Amino acid sequence: MPITIGSQSFAARVFTAGVTSALLLALLSLGRWQLRRAHDAQAEIDRFKAGAESTLQIGAATARLPGFQHVEARGHYDTEHQVLIDNIVDAGGRAGYLVITPFAVEGDGWVLVNRGWVPIGASRSQRPAVGVSEQPRTLRGRVGRLPSPGLRMGHPAPLAPPFPAVATFPLLPDLQHFLPESSWSDAADVVLLDADQPDGYVRAWGATGLSPMRHLAYAVQWFGLALTLAVIYVVTFRRRPRGTASA
């Protein structure tokens, strides 16, 4: 049955109208989702900037700290029990590992330290040399998280020696259970070693994920598609007013 708006008549079949409405709602929802992602991305950037405003000392009894908080701790590395997180790609598209090293906090307690990214060598069977001195030092970095895949399929392969052990996106409890250390500090899942600290590798820490502008661009695309669909629907089903002669 035609729908008349002013002098225009629209032949909107029920099925077509329903499909178009569903697509419009989906496109608008995707646009709003990208707007929320842009807001979250900006909040992540703000937290990264705010984290550098102060430096906190951490120890075994330190409570959970906010993400990107700048921290320091006195202690030493455990070079014998390190983990290489596999399938990490750098900005240039090269495959490599993140080097995760336990750090003994002076006075008791342990924390994991992300010492940065190293490339894969000529063969995966030959693991990179990531040894580090166990001499006492003051460690400086930021509170961070372990990397995670966009979609986790099944359960990762169990961690196993020899060291440095290789793992693909391990979970924090798995690492803490696998390593011989105990009394893990709750301050951070992992400390992202500052770029100016010694015994580190490639480090370019920052807010994770896409930039707010990229999410806004995606939102504009989804809203633009919704507008285009609406225009196509109106133009396609518009009828000439009754009594108008054809040319």
NUTIPA-168789 format. One record per residue (C-alpha): x negated, y, z. Coordinates in steps of 0.001 Angstrom, whole numbers, plus 524288, in hexadecimal, padded with zeros to 5 digits. Layout:
N
XYZ
...
***
This chain:
247
800008000080000
7FA2E80D457FC0D
7F6598170280686
7F9238254F80356
7F10983071808FB
7F57A83D9D803AC
7F62683C6A7F4F0
7ED338307D7F494
7F1818224F7F508
7E8B98172B7F98D
7EAD4808C87F649
7E434802C680222
7E5E07F42C80266
7E6017EE7C81000
7DA827E54B80DE1
7D1DD7EF8F80787
7D53C7F97E811EF
7D1FB7EFC481C9D
7C4D27EC0B816BF
7C14B7FA4D81483
7C5107FDED8225C
7BCDA7F2DB827D8
7B1157F6FA81FB9
7B2B780523823C5
7B31D8015A83219
7A6F57F8EB8306C
79F63803AE82984
7A34E80DD883398
79F908048B83E94
79235802678387B
79064811138376C
793E581320845B9
78AD0807EE84983
77F8380E8584289
782A981B378499A
781A58140085685
774D680DED85214
76FAC81B8284EDC
7734A8200885C8D
76C9381438862AE
7606B8163885A4F
75F698245C85E8D
761018204986CC6
755CE8169586AE6
74D1D8216286581
750A882A19870FC
74D2E81F4D87AA5
7400A81D508740A
73CEE82BCE8754A
741B582C628835D
739618209A8871C
72CDF8286B8853B
730D8832EE88EEF
72B6782B4889A89
722C981F8489D60
726C4815B88A7C7
71E2780BD88AEAF
723507FDF98ADB8
721337F2128B627
727677E51C8B9AD
732007EBC98C1BC
735617F6618B7D0
743B47F6428B424
748597F6428A61A
7441E8029389EF0
74B2C8092C8939C
746C48065A885DB
73AE880DFC880C3
73737812DA88E4E
728998156C88E7A
721BE80CFC8989C
7145B8093A89D87
70F047FE118A5A6
701D97FA198AB30
6FDEA7EBF98A8E8
6F83C7E2C589EB5
6FC397DAA7892E9
6FD3D7CBDF89245
6F63E7C9218857A
6F8227BA618866E
707017BA4C8855B
70B597C30787A52
716DA7C1E1870E0
7179D7C5F58629E
725457C9BC85E22
726607C56A84FFF
72E037CAD98445B
72B2C7D91684767
729A77E1BF83B65
722747EEB883BCF
7266C7FB47834E1
71F207F6F8828AF
726597EA05827D3
71B017E19C82CB0
71E1A7D5E783554
717937D49184278
718DA7D27E85115
71B6E7DA9485D24
711767D789867C3
717BF7D56B8751B
70E617D4A9880A0
7118C7D29688F19
70C4F7DD4589800
709E57DB338A681
70E597E71F8AE0D
7054F7EAA78B92E
70B487E6788C623
713747DB5E8C02C
71CA57D94C8B4DF
71BAC7D8258A62A
720D47DF6089A52
720287DC3788BCC
718E07E5CA8831C
71B377E77A87491
70D867EAC786F93
711F67ED2E861A7
7128C7E6DF8544E
708287DEBA84D72
708EF7D97583F7C
709687CB1583C27
6FC4C7C63B83758
6F9647BDC982B96
701717B2CE83191
70B847B16A83C64
703B77A5E784164
6F9027AF668454F
6FDFC7B80B85038
6F8497C5A9851CA
6EE0D7C82385C2E
6F5007D06186663
6EC497CE728723C
6EB987D99887BF7
6E3077DCC3887A8
6E87D7D94E894F8
6E1427E47889B87
6E9EC7ED198A442
6F0087F89F89D32
6FB198026D89DBA
7057E7FEC5893E6
70E298093C88DD7
719F08075B88528
728A68081088401
7339D7FF4B8889A
737F47F76287CE3
73F127EB3E87855
73AE97DF008713C
73E367DF3E862BB
74A927D82A85EB9
74FAC7D38F85182
75B5F7D9DA84B00
762407CCB984BEA
75DA27C1C8854C5
7606A7B47184EDC
760137A8F28582F
755A07A77B86282
747687AB538604F
73D217A0B186064
737FB79E3A86E25
72B6A7A4FF871F6
71FAF79C1B872C7
710DC79CF487412
7068079EF086F1A
704B27AD3A87251
706C67B6F086CF7
713F77B07786B3B
71C457B44385F7D
72AB97B72A8611D
735757BC9585874
73D627C6E785FB8
73C887C07486D2A
7458C7C46987827
73FC37CA6E88471
743C57BF2D88D8E
73D6D7B5838842A
730877BCEB8848B
730C07BE6189347
733BC7AFF789509
7293C7ABD088B52
71E197B40C890B1
717627AFAA89D48
718FA7BCE18A3E8
7239C7BF7C8AE0F
729227CB098B5A3
72CCB7D2528A93F
72FA67E0B28AB1A
73D867E5048A810
7389C7F2558A390
738487EECD89522
73A477E37588BDD
72D8E7E7A588596
7248E7F375885F9
721A47F989878B2
7132C7FCDE87998
7103D80B2E876B8
7098080DB8869C0
6FDBB813EC87088
6FB7D8084A87984
6F0277FF01876AD
6F1607F0AE872D0
6FD907F2D586AB4
7012D7F0F485C93
70A4C7F81785343
714017FFC785B84
71E2E8094485657
7286A808E0860F2
734C2810C685FB0
7436D80FE886043
7479680355859A1
7513D801CF84E8B
7557880AEF843AB
75515819B1844FE
76189821338484F
761528277B83AC6
7611E81A258343C
76D1C815FD83BF4
773E3822E283881
770C78208382A2D
776FA8131282B11
782DC818FA831C7
78475822D4826AF
783BB8179881CEB
78E7280FE5823D1
7973581BCD82528
7949181F31816F3
798A581195812B1
7A514812E981AB9
7A83C81FDC8142E
7A55E81A2B806BB
7AE4080E9180951
7B92B8178980DC3
7B7DE81FF580186
7B7A9814087F892
7C3CE80EB27FF32
7CB4281B797FDB5
7C73B81D827EF8A
7C9E880F707EBB5
7D7AE80EF27F106
7DC0981CA87EDE1
7E77D81D6C7E470
7EBFA828997DC54
7F7C682FF97E1BF
804B782B207DC80
80904831D07D026
7FB2D8354E7CBA3
7F96C831C67BD76
7ED3A82B0E7B92E
7E44F8317E7AF51
***
